[in-house]
Amino acid sequence: MRGITYIQGDATAPQGKGVKIIAHVCNDLGGWGKGFVRAVSRRWPEPEAAYRRWHRDRAGNDFALGAVQFVQVGPYLWVANMVGQRGMRTGRSTGVPVRYEAIDTALGRVADRALELGASVHMPRIGCGLAGGKWSRIEPLITERLVGRGTAVTVYDREG
């Protein structure tokens, strides 16, 4: 079993061959506009549009913490919108929005899809930016849910 591969670069331009899934964390409020999602939207409009529809129509679908929406953006490329954040940070916030249990559940769903597609998974340090999470809590979830099931995972740290 290989571990997580860490590289400097842009997670919206995943390295390697074959089918790839770019996984990232979204909030449960339908908000899209800060953090990694801006890089996603600069490259493809579909993930944001799909996420906003998914949230808007949530009374009739599975939109909730731990849910994942897979949006195909190329012949061999998917974006996984993982709902792993309760709300957003504001100037009055006292806690962090990250929900580790939701990220854990979502990563299990990403692993299922990766195995189904024969895909590798690519991501920034999910849940650790605007969501306020700690990588020391997220990394073991990725190792257990993805790497432990044989899925290659690359984590991208932005250059500069």
ZABA-536434 format. One record per atom (N, C-alpha, C, O): residue in one letter; atom name; x, y, z. Coordinates in steps of 0.05 Angstrom, whole numbers. Layout:
residues N
 code site      x      y      z
    a   CA      X      Y      Z
...
***
This chain:
residues 160
 code site      x      y      z
    m    N     17    -24      0
    m   CA      0      0      0
    m    C     18     25      0
    m    O     34     29     18
    r    N     14     41    -20
    r   CA     29     67    -22
    r    C     15     87     -4
    r    O     -9     84      3
    g    N     30    107      3
    g   CA     18    129     19
    g    C      8    151      1
    g    O      5    147    -23
    i    N      4    174     12
    i   CA     -5    198     -2
    i    C     20    210    -15
    i    O     41    212     -2
    t    N     18    218    -40
    t   CA     39    232    -54
    t    C     34    262    -51
    t    O     12    272    -57
    y    N     54    277    -42
    y   CA     52    306    -38
    y    C     69    319    -60
    y    O     93    312    -63
    i    N     58    339    -74
    i   CA     73    354    -94
    i    C     66    383    -93
    i    O     45    391    -83
    q    N     84    400   -103
    q   CA     78    428   -107
    q    C     63    431   -133
    q    O     72    420   -153
    g    N     42    446   -133
    g   CA     28    450   -159
    g    C     -1    457   -154
    g    O    -10    464   -132
    d    N    -16    455   -176
    d   CA    -44    464   -178
    d    C    -61    439   -179
    d    O    -60    423   -198
    a    N    -78    435   -159
    a   CA    -96    411   -159
    a    C   -116    412   -181
    a    O   -128    391   -187
    t    N   -121    435   -194
    t   CA   -139    435   -217
    t    C   -125    426   -243
    t    O   -138    425   -264
    a    N   -100    420   -241
    a   CA    -85    410   -264
    a    C    -71    384   -255
    a    O    -46    383   -252
    p    N    -87    363   -249
    p   CA    -76    338   -237
    p    C    -55    325   -255
    p    O    -59    323   -279
    q    N    -35    314   -242
    q   CA    -13    301   -256
    q    C    -19    271   -260
    q    O    -34    259   -245
    g    N     -6    259   -280
    g   CA     -8    231   -285
    g    C    -27    223   -307
    g    O    -40    240   -319
    k    N    -29    197   -311
    k   CA    -46    187   -333
    k    C    -71    174   -321
    k    O    -73    170   -297
    g    N    -90    169   -339
    g   CA   -115    155   -331
    g    C   -136    173   -320
    g    O   -134    198   -321
    v    N   -157    161   -311
    v   CA   -180    175   -300
    v    C   -173    188   -273
    v    O   -159    176   -257
    k    N   -181    213   -269
    k   CA   -175    227   -245
    k    C   -200    240   -233
    k    O   -218    249   -247
    i    N   -201    241   -206
    i   CA   -222    255   -192
    i    C   -208    277   -175
    i    O   -189    271   -160
    i    N   -217    301   -178
    i   CA   -207    324   -162
    i    C   -228    327   -139
    i    O   -251    333   -144
    a    N   -219    322   -115
    a   CA   -237    324    -92
    a    C   -232    349    -76
    a    O   -210    357    -72
    h    N   -254    362    -67
    h   CA   -252    386    -51
    h    C   -276    389    -33
    h    O   -296    375    -38
    v    N   -274    405    -13
    v   CA   -295    408      7
    v    C   -312    433      2
    v    O   -301    455     -4
    c    N   -338    430      4
    c   CA   -357    452      1
    c    C   -372    455     27
    c    O   -372    437     44
    n    N   -386    478     30
    n   CA   -402    483     54
    n    C   -431    473     49
    n    O   -438    466     27
    d    N   -446    473     70
    d   CA   -474    464     68
    d    C   -494    487     65
    d    O   -518    484     69
    l    N   -484    511     58
    l   CA   -501    534     55
    l    C   -507    542     26
    l    O   -523    559     20
    g    N   -494    528      7
    g   CA   -497    535    -21
    g    C   -478    557    -30
    g    O   -480    567    -52
    g    N   -460    565    -12
    g   CA   -441    586    -18
    g    C   -417    576    -34
    g    O   -405    555    -26
    w    N   -410    590    -55
    w   CA   -387    582    -72
    w    C   -374    608    -80
    w    O   -387    624    -93
    g    N   -349    612    -74
    g   CA   -337    638    -82
    g    C   -311    644    -69
    g    O   -298    664    -77
    k    N   -302    629    -49
    k   CA   -277    634    -36
    k    C   -261    608    -35
    k    O   -272    586    -36
    g    N   -235    611    -33
    g   CA   -218    588    -30
    g    C   -214    572    -56
    g    O   -214    584    -78
    f    N   -210    546    -54
    f   CA   -203    529    -77
    f    C   -225    529    -98
    f    O   -219    526   -122
    v    N   -250    534    -91
    v   CA   -271    533   -111
    v    C   -267    555   -132
    v    O   -277    552   -155
    r    N   -254    576   -125
    r   CA   -249    597   -145
    r    C   -231    587   -167
    r    O   -235    593   -190
    a    N   -211    571   -159
    a   CA   -193    559   -179
    a    C   -208    539   -197
    a    O   -204    537   -221
    v    N   -226    523   -184
    v   CA   -243    504   -199
    v    C   -260    520   -219
    v    O   -261    512   -243
    s    N   -273    541   -211
    s   CA   -291    556   -228
    s    C   -276    570   -251
    s    O   -287    574   -273
    r    N   -251    578   -246
    r   CA   -235    591   -267
    r    C   -230    571   -290
    r    O   -227    578   -313
    r    N   -228    545   -283
    r   CA   -222    525   -303
    r    C   -247    513   -316
    r    O   -247    508   -340
    w    N   -268    509   -300
    w   CA   -293    496   -310
    w    C   -317    509   -297
    w    O   -317    512   -272
    p    N   -338    516   -312
    p   CA   -362    527   -300
    p    C   -381    505   -288
    p    O   -397    511   -271
    e    N   -379    481   -298
    e   CA   -398    460   -291
    e    C   -399    453   -261
    e    O   -421    450   -250
    p    N   -377    450   -247
    p   CA   -379    442   -218
    p    C   -394    463   -201
    p    O   -410    455   -184
    e    N   -390    488   -206
    e   CA   -404    509   -191
    e    C   -434    508   -198
    e    O   -451    508   -180
    a    N   -440    507   -224
    a   CA   -469    507   -232
    a    C   -483    482   -221
    a    O   -506    485   -211
    a    N   -470    459   -222
    a   CA   -482    435   -211
    a    C   -486    437   -181
    a    O   -507    429   -171
    y    N   -466    447   -167
    y   CA   -468    450   -138
    y    C   -491    469   -130
    y    O   -506    463   -112
    r    N   -493    491   -144
    r   CA   -515    510   -138
    r    C   -542    498   -143
    r    O   -561    502   -127
    r    N   -545    482   -165
    r   CA   -571    468   -170
    r    C   -576    448   -149
    r    O   -599    445   -139
    w    N   -555    433   -141
    w   CA   -557    412   -121
    w    C   -567    424    -95
    w    O   -585    413    -82
    h    N   -556    446    -87
    h   CA   -564    460    -62
    h    C   -592    471    -65
    h    O   -609    468    -47
    r    N   -598    484    -87
    r   CA   -624    497    -91
    r    C   -646    476    -89
    r    O   -668    481    -78
    d    N   -641    452   -101
    d   CA   -662    431   -102
    d    C   -659    411    -80
    d    O   -668    388    -82
    r    N   -645    419    -57
    r   CA   -638    400    -36
    r    C   -662    386    -23
    r    O   -659    364    -12
    a    N   -686    398    -24
    a   CA   -709    385    -12
    a    C   -715    358    -26
    a    O   -728    340    -15
    g    N   -706    356    -51
    g   CA   -712    331    -66
    g    C   -688    314    -73
    g    O   -690    297    -91
    n    N   -665    319    -60
    n   CA   -642    303    -66
    n    C   -626    297    -41
    n    O   -636    300    -19
    d    N   -601    288    -44
    d   CA   -585    279    -22
    d    C   -566    300    -10
    d    O   -548    293      5
    f    N   -570    325    -18
    f   CA   -552    346     -8
    f    C   -552    348     22
    f    O   -573    353     34
    a    N   -529    343     35
    a   CA   -527    343     64
    a    C   -497    340     71
    a    O   -481    332     53
    l    N   -490    344     96
    l   CA   -463    338    104
    l    C   -456    309     98
    l    O   -472    291    104
    g    N   -433    305     86
    g   CA   -424    278     79
    g    C   -431    270     51
    g    O   -420    250     41
    a    N   -448    284     38
    a   CA   -456    278     10
    a    C   -435    286    -10
    a    O   -419    304     -4
    v    N   -434    274    -33
    v   CA   -415    280    -54
    v    C   -430    282    -80
    v    O   -447    265    -87
    q    N   -423    302    -96
    q   CA   -434    305   -123
    q    C   -410    303   -142
    q    O   -390    317   -139
    f    N   -412    285   -161
    f   CA   -391    281   -181
    f    C   -399    294   -207
    f    O   -420    289   -218
    v    N   -381    312   -216
    v   CA   -386    328   -240
    v    C   -364    322   -260
    v    O   -341    327   -255
    q    N   -371    311   -283
    q   CA   -351    305   -304
    q    C   -344    331   -319
    q    O   -362    344   -329
    v    N   -318    337   -320
    v   CA   -309    361   -333
    v    C   -291    355   -357
    v    O   -282    374   -371
    g    N   -286    330   -362
    g   CA   -269    322   -385
    g    C   -273    292   -389
    g    O   -286    279   -373
    p    N   -263    282   -411
    p   CA   -267    253   -417
    p    C   -257    235   -395
    p    O   -269    214   -390
    y    N   -236    243   -381
    y   CA   -224    226   -360
    y    C   -221    242   -334
    y    O   -204    235   -318
    l    N   -237    262   -330
    l   CA   -234    280   -307
    l    C   -260    287   -294
    l    O   -279    295   -308
    w    N   -261    283   -268
    w   CA   -285    289   -252
    w    C   -278    308   -229
    w    O   -255    308   -220
    v    N   -297    324   -220
    v   CA   -294    340   -196
    v    C   -314    329   -176
    v    O   -338    326   -182
    a    N   -304    324   -152
    a   CA   -322    314   -130
    a    C   -327    337   -111
    a    O   -309    345    -96
    n    N   -352    347   -111
    n   CA   -360    368    -92
    n    C   -369    353    -66
    n    O   -390    342    -66
    m    N   -352    354    -46
    m   CA   -358    340    -21
    m    C   -368    360      0
    m    O   -355    380      6
    v    N   -392    355     11
    v   CA   -403    373     32
    v    C   -391    364     58
    v    O   -399    345     71
    g    N   -371    380     68
    g   CA   -357    373     92
    g    C   -353    397    111
    g    O   -336    396    128
    q    N   -369    417    107
    q   CA   -365    442    122
    q    C   -393    452    130
    q    O   -410    456    113
    r    N   -398    456    156
    r   CA   -423    468    166
    r    C   -420    498    166
    r    O   -405    509    182
    g    N   -435    511    148
    g   CA   -434    540    147
    g    C   -407    551    137
    g    O   -391    536    125
    m    N   -402    576    144
    m   CA   -377    589    136
    m    C   -367    606    159
    m    O   -383    614    176
    r    N   -342    611    158
    r   CA   -330    629    179
    r    C   -340    658    173
    r    O   -341    667    151
    t    N   -346    671    195
    t   CA   -353    700    193
    t    C   -337    714    214
    t    O   -323    701    230
    g    N   -339    740    215
    g   CA   -324    755    235
    g    C   -333    749    263
    g    O   -318    753    282
    r    N   -358    738    266
    r   CA   -368    732    292
    r    C   -366    702    299
    r    O   -373    694    321
    s    N   -355    686    281
    s   CA   -353    657    286
    s    C   -335    651    310
    s    O   -314    664    314
    t    N   -343    631    325
    t   CA   -326    623    347
    t    C   -313    596    342
    t    O   -291    591    351
    g    N   -326    578    327
    g   CA   -315    552    320
    g    C   -307    551    291
    g    O   -309    570    276
    v    N   -297    527    283
    v   CA   -290    523    255
    v    C   -312    508    241
    v    O   -326    492    253
    p    N   -316    514    215
    p   CA   -337    501    200
    p    C   -332    472    192
    p    O   -351    457    186
    v    N   -307    463    193
    v   CA   -300    436    184
    v    C   -316    415    200
    v    O   -320    418    224
    r    N   -325    394    187
    r   CA   -338    372    200
    r    C   -324    346    191
    r    O   -328    336    169
    y    N   -306    337    209
    y   CA   -290    314    202
    y    C   -306    289    196
    y    O   -299    274    177
    e    N   -328    285    210
    e   CA   -345    261    205
    e    C   -356    262    177
    e    O   -358    242    163
    a    N   -364    286    168
    a   CA   -376    290    141
    a    C   -354    285    120
    a    O   -359    273     99
    i    N   -330    295    125
    i   CA   -308    291    106
    i    C   -302    261    104
    i    O   -297    251     83
    d    N   -302    247    127
    d   CA   -297    219    128
    d    C   -317    204    111
    d    O   -310    187     94
    t    N   -342    210    114
    t   CA   -364    197     99
    t    C   -361    203     69
    t    O   -363    185     52
    a    N   -355    229     63
    a   CA   -352    237     35
    a    C   -328    223     22
    a    O   -330    214     -1
    l    N   -306    220     37
    l   CA   -283    206     26
    l    C   -289    177     20
    l    O   -279    166      0
    g    N   -305    165     36
    g   CA   -314    137     30
    g    C   -329    136      4
    g    O   -326    116    -11
    r    N   -346    155     -2
    r   CA   -361    156    -27
    r    C   -342    162    -51
    r    O   -346    151    -72
    v    N   -322    179    -46
    v   CA   -302    184    -67
    v    C   -287    158    -73
    v    O   -281    152    -96
    a    N   -280    144    -52
    a   CA   -265    119    -56
    a    C   -282     99    -72
    a    O   -271     86    -90
    d    N   -307     97    -66
    d   CA   -325     79    -82
    d    C   -324     86   -111
    d    O   -321     69   -128
    r    N   -327    112   -117
    r   CA   -327    121   -145
    r    C   -300    117   -158
    r    O   -299    109   -181
    a    N   -279    123   -143
    a   CA   -252    119   -154
    a    C   -247     90   -162
    a    O   -236     84   -183
    l    N   -256     72   -145
    l   CA   -253     43   -151
    l    C   -270     35   -176
    l    O   -261     20   -193
    e    N   -294     46   -177
    e   CA   -312     41   -199
    e    C   -300     50   -226
    e    O   -302     37   -246
    l    N   -287     74   -225
    l   CA   -276     86   -250
    l    C   -247     78   -255
    l    O   -236     83   -276
    g    N   -234     66   -235
    g   CA   -205     60   -237
    g    C   -189     86   -237
    g    O   -169     89   -251
    a    N   -198    105   -220
    a   CA   -187    132   -220
    a    C   -168    136   -197
    a    O   -169    123   -176
    s    N   -150    156   -200
    s   CA   -134    166   -179
    s    C   -149    191   -168
    s    O   -166    202   -182
    v    N   -142    199   -144
    v   CA   -155    222   -131
    v    C   -134    244   -126
    v    O   -112    238   -116
    h    N   -142    268   -132
    h   CA   -124    292   -130
    h    C   -139    313   -114
    h    O   -163    316   -116
    m    N   -124    328    -97
    m   CA   -137    347    -80
    m    C   -117    367    -68
    m    O    -93    361    -66
    p    N   -127    390    -60
    p   CA   -111    407    -43
    p    C   -113    396    -15
    p    O   -124    374    -11
    r    N   -103    409      5
    r   CA   -105    400     33
    r    C   -134    406     42
    r    O   -139    426     55
    i    N   -152    388     35
    i   CA   -180    392     39
    i    C   -187    398     68
    i    O   -176    386     86
    g    N   -206    416     72
    g   CA   -216    421     99
    g    C   -198    438    116
    g    O   -204    444    139
    c    N   -175    447    105
    c   CA   -155    461    121
    c    C   -152    490    115
    c    O   -137    504    127
    g    N   -167    499     95
    g   CA   -166    528     88
    g    C   -187    543    103
    g    O   -186    546    127
    l    N   -207    551     88
    l   CA   -229    567    100
    l    C   -246    550    120
    l    O   -258    562    138
    a    N   -245    524    117
    a   CA   -260    507    136
    a    C   -247    505    163
    a    O   -260    498    183
    g    N   -221    512    164
    g   CA   -208    514    190
    g    C   -199    487    202
    g    O   -192    486    226
    g    N   -198    466    186
    g   CA   -190    440    197
    g    C   -160    437    200
    g    O   -145    453    192
    k    N   -153    415    213
    k   CA   -125    409    218
    k    C   -117    385    200
    k    O   -131    364    200
    w    N    -95    387    185
    w   CA    -86    366    168
    w    C    -80    341    184
    w    O    -84    318    174
    s    N    -72    343    209
    s   CA    -66    320    225
    s    C    -91    303    230
    s    O    -89    280    238
    r    N   -115    315    227
    r   CA   -140    300    230
    r    C   -151    290    203
    r    O   -164    270    202
    i    N   -145    305    181
    i   CA   -155    298    155
    i    C   -138    276    142
    i    O   -149    257    130
    e    N   -111    278    144
    e   CA    -94    259    131
    e    C   -100    230    138
    e    O   -101    213    120
    p    N   -105    223    163
    p   CA   -111    195    169
    p    C   -137    186    156
    p    O   -140    162    150
    l    N   -156    204    153
    l   CA   -182    197    139
    l    C   -176    189    110
    l    O   -187    170    100
    i    N   -159    205     97
    i   CA   -152    200     69
    i    C   -137    173     67
    i    O   -143    157     50
    t    N   -119    169     86
    t   CA   -104    144     86
    t    C   -122    120     90
    t    O   -119    100     76
    e    N   -141    122    108
    e   CA   -159     99    113
    e    C   -179     95     91
    e    O   -182     73     81
    r    N   -192    116     83
    r   CA   -214    114     63
    r    C   -205    109     34
    r    O   -217     93     20
    l    N   -183    122     26
    l   CA   -174    120     -1
    l    C   -150    102     -5
    l    O   -151     82    -18
    v    N   -127    110      8
    v   CA   -102     95      5
    v    C   -106     66     14
    v    O    -96     47      1
    g    N   -120     63     36
    g   CA   -125     36     47
    g    C   -141     18     29
    g    O   -140     -7     32
    r    N   -155     29     10
    r   CA   -170     14     -9
    r    C   -157     12    -36
    r    O   -168      3    -56
    g    N   -131     21    -37
    g   CA   -116     18    -62
    g    C   -117     41    -81
    g    O   -108     39   -104
    t    N   -129     63    -73
    t   CA   -131     87    -91
    t    C   -107    105    -88
    t    O    -99    112    -66
    a    N    -95    112   -110
    a   CA    -72    131   -110
    a    C    -83    158   -104
    a    O   -102    167   -116
    v    N    -70    173    -86
    v   CA    -78    200    -78
    v    C    -55    218    -80
    v    O    -33    213    -70
    t    N    -59    241    -93
    t   CA    -39    262    -94
    t    C    -51    287    -82
    t    O    -73    296    -88
    v    N    -36    299    -63
    v   CA    -43    324    -50
    v    C    -25    346    -60
    v    O      0    343    -61
    y    N    -37    368    -69
    y   CA    -23    390    -81
    y    C    -20    413    -61
    y    O    -40    422    -50
    d    N      4    422    -58
    d   CA      9    446    -42
    d    C     16    468    -63
    d    O     33    465    -80
    r    N      2    491    -60
    r   CA      6    513    -79
    r    C     34    522    -78
    r    O     47    524    -57
    e    N     45    528   -102
    e   CA     72    539   -103
    e    C     72    568    -95
    e    O     52    583    -99
    g    N     93    577    -83
    g   CA     96    605    -75
    g    C     86    610    -49
    g    O     87    633    -40
***
